[in-house]
């Protein structure tokens, strides 16, 4: 479904009045996502995970320089094709619930997402109601404003908006930020259900503990590069099944693992 090969991203920026330099943020990123699976992209904050999502969606700033190739269903994802597929075949679950309009009922916002995705106006309400229901949100929720929802409900509204047009690929950027464990588990369970329905799911998260139960594979990112991609079930046995010190350090830094031993290893993402 999605194949990324040697993706490089740099930004041009001014240094003083006239001089310009390049800031390289992603280097040599290669990955693939198949229909029916969850690929988790994990790493510390600042490692470049969200930047990868922006590149896939074609929403990078104008000063970005992009190299490498991105294929979706076997064809290159040119900027024109990204604009056509965005919100339709490729959808984003954004990181912040602040993306919701505080002045509009959430049902209206889901209907607007449906209309933007090309669904006929006559079908928008039915489609939006069905999308909300899919994530356990009834008609009363559709009439509510964002500030009247719990954090978990707001996250599920974002899921409904992202999937209202039945996209093939869902990119979820830190979808559990600010949620308690129960609500986080609910959101992640819905993402797993989407993958089980033959969607491809790219889960971006700094929380490896939350990502592992639903992921099929895990790509570990450090300083803008993937250092290791493995099956999720290799994160066990004290990290002995992992190839890199960094991946082992992330795993052992969890409280239930060798937290004290791993604390001395530098795992900041840059």
C-alpha positions in Angstrom: 0.0 0.0 0.0 2.6 2.6 1.2 6.2 2.3 0.3 8.8 5.0 1.3 12.3 4.7 0.0 15.3 6.8 1.1 13.2 9.8 2.1 15.2 12.9 3.0 13.8 16.2 4.2 15.8 19.4 4.8 14.7 23.0 5.3 16.2 26.1 3.8 16.5 29.0 6.2 18.2 32.3 6.4 21.3 32.9 8.6 21.4 36.7 8.9 20.2 39.0 6.1 21.4 37.2 3.0 23.1 33.9 3.8 21.0 30.7 3.8 21.7 27.2 5.1 20.1 23.8 5.1 18.8 22.0 8.2 18.5 18.3 7.5 15.7 16.7 9.6 15.0 13.3 8.1 17.7 11.1 6.5 17.3 7.9 4.5 13.8 6.9 5.8 12.6 3.7 4.2 9.5 1.9 5.3 6.3 0.2 4.1 2.8 -0.3 5.4 0.6 -3.1 4.1 -3.2 -3.2 4.2 -4.4 -4.8 7.4 -1.4 -3.9 9.6 -0.3 -1.3 12.1 3.2 0.1 11.7 4.2 2.0 14.8 6.8 4.8 14.4 8.3 5.3 17.9 11.0 7.5 19.3 11.7 10.5 21.6 10.1 13.9 21.0 11.9 15.8 18.3 13.1 12.7 16.4 11.2 13.7 13.3 8.1 11.4 13.6 5.5 14.1 12.9 7.6 15.5 10.1 7.3 12.1 8.4 3.5 12.3 8.6 3.5 15.8 7.0 5.7 14.6 4.2 3.3 11.7 3.4 0.4 14.1 3.4 2.1 16.8 1.3 1.7 19.5 3.9 5.3 20.5 4.5 6.2 24.2 4.7 7.2 25.8 1.4 10.9 26.0 2.4 11.2 22.2 2.7 13.4 20.2 0.3 12.2 16.6 -0.2 14.2 13.7 -1.7 13.6 10.0 -2.2 10.4 8.3 -3.3 6.9 7.8 -1.8 4.6 5.3 -3.5 0.9 4.7 -2.7 -0.7 1.6 -4.2 2.2 1.4 -6.6 2.1 4.9 -8.0 4.3 7.9 -7.0 2.7 10.3 -4.5 3.3 13.6 -6.4 2.2 16.8 -4.7 -0.8 16.8 -7.0 -1.8 13.3 -6.1 -1.3 14.0 -2.4 -3.7 16.9 -2.7 -6.3 14.6 -4.4 -6.0 11.7 -2.0 -5.6 13.7 1.2 -8.7 13.3 3.4 -10.1 10.7 0.9 -7.7 7.7 0.5 -5.0 9.0 3.0 -6.3 10.5 6.2 -4.7 12.1 9.3 -5.7 11.8 12.9 -4.1 15.0 14.2 -2.1 15.2 17.4 -4.1 17.9 19.1 -7.9 18.1 19.9 -7.4 21.9 19.4 -7.9 21.0 15.7 -11.6 20.9 16.4 -13.5 24.1 15.9 -14.6 25.3 19.3 -17.5 27.3 17.8 -19.2 24.4 15.9 -21.0 21.3 17.1 -18.9 18.2 16.4 -21.5 16.6 14.2 -21.4 19.6 11.8 -17.6 19.3 11.7 -17.8 15.6 10.8 -20.3 16.5 8.0 -17.9 19.2 6.8 -15.1 16.6 6.7 -17.4 14.3 4.6 -18.2 17.1 2.2 -14.5 18.0 1.8 -13.8 14.4 1.0 -16.1 14.6 -1.9 -19.2 12.9 -0.5 -22.4 14.1 -2.0 -24.2 16.7 0.1 -27.3 14.6 0.3 -25.3 11.8 2.0 -23.2 13.9 4.3 -25.4 13.7 7.4 -26.0 9.9 7.1 -22.3 9.3 6.5 -21.2 11.5 9.4 -23.7 9.9 11.8 -22.4 6.5 10.8 -18.8 7.6 11.3 -19.6 8.8 14.8 -21.5 5.6 15.6 -18.5 3.5 14.5 -16.5 5.0 17.4 -19.2 4.7 20.0 -20.5 8.3 19.7 -24.3 8.8 19.6 -26.4 11.5 18.1 -26.2 13.5 21.3 -22.5 13.8 20.9 -22.9 15.2 17.4 -24.9 18.1 18.9 -22.2 18.9 21.5 -19.4 21.4 21.2 -15.8 20.3 21.7 -15.5 21.8 25.2 -18.5 19.6 26.3 -16.6 16.4 25.5 -14.2 14.4 27.5 -10.6 14.0 26.1 -11.3 10.5 25.0 -14.6 11.5 23.2 -12.8 14.4 21.4 -10.1 11.9 20.2 -12.8 9.6 18.9 -14.4 12.6 17.1 -11.1 13.2 15.3 -11.0 9.5 14.4 -14.6 9.9 12.9 -13.5 12.9 10.9 -10.4 11.2 9.6 -12.2 8.0 8.5 -15.5 9.5 7.3 -14.6 8.8 3.7 -13.4 5.3 4.4 -9.7 5.9 3.6 -7.3 3.1 2.8 -4.4 4.6 4.9 -4.8 6.3 8.3 -1.9 8.2 9.8 -2.4 8.7 13.6 -0.1 11.3 15.0 0.2 10.9 18.8 -3.5 9.9 19.1 -3.3 9.3 22.9 -1.7 12.5 24.1 -3.3 13.7 27.3 -5.5 10.7 27.8 -5.7 8.5 30.8 -4.8 4.8 30.3 -8.4 3.6 29.8 -9.3 6.2 27.2 -5.9 5.7 25.5 -6.6 2.0 25.2 -10.0 2.7 23.7 -8.6 4.9 21.0 -5.8 2.4 20.2 -8.3 -0.4 20.1 -10.3 1.5 17.4 -7.1 1.9 15.4 -6.5 -1.9 15.6 -10.0 -2.5 14.5 -9.4 -0.3 11.4 -6.4 -2.4 10.5 -8.4 -5.6 11.0 -10.8 -4.1 8.5 -7.9 -4.1 6.0 -6.9 -0.5 6.4 -3.2 0.4 6.7 -2.4 2.3 9.9 0.7 4.3 10.6 0.8 5.0 14.3 3.2 7.8 15.4 3.9 7.7 19.1 6.6 8.5 21.7 4.9 5.9 24.0 6.3 2.5 23.1 4.3 0.9 25.9 1.0 2.0 24.4 2.0 1.2 20.8 3.2 -2.4 21.2 -0.1 -4.1 22.0 -1.7 -3.1 18.7 1.3 -2.8 16.4 2.4 -5.5 14.0 5.8 -3.9 13.4 7.7 -1.1 15.0 10.1 1.3 13.4 12.4 3.1 15.9 13.4 6.6 15.0 16.4 8.5 16.4 17.7 11.9 15.2 15.7 11.8 11.9 16.7 8.3 10.9 15.2 4.8 11.4 17.6 2.8 13.4 15.6 -0.5 13.5 12.4 -1.9 12.2 11.2 -5.2 13.8 8.1 -7.2 14.6 6.4 -5.9 17.7 6.8 -9.2 19.5 10.6 -8.8 19.5 10.2 -6.2 22.3 10.5 -8.8 25.1 13.1 -10.8 27.1 14.9 -7.7 28.3 15.4 -6.5 24.7 17.7 -9.4 23.7 15.7 -9.8 20.4 16.5 -6.2 19.3 19.5 -5.3 17.2 20.4 -1.8 18.4 21.4 -0.4 21.7 18.9 2.5 21.2 15.9 0.2 20.8 16.9 -1.8 23.8 17.3 1.4 25.8 13.8 2.5 24.9 12.4 -0.8 25.9 14.4 -1.1 29.2 13.5 2.4 30.2 9.9 1.4 30.8 9.2 1.1 34.6 8.2 -2.5 34.3 11.6 -3.4 32.7 15.2 -2.4 33.7 14.3 1.2 34.4 17.2 2.0 36.7 19.8 0.3 34.5 18.5 2.0 31.3 18.4 5.5 32.9 22.1 6.1 32.3 21.7 5.6 28.5 21.1 8.8 26.5 17.9 8.4 24.6 16.9 11.9 23.6 15.7 12.2 20.1 17.4 15.4 19.0 
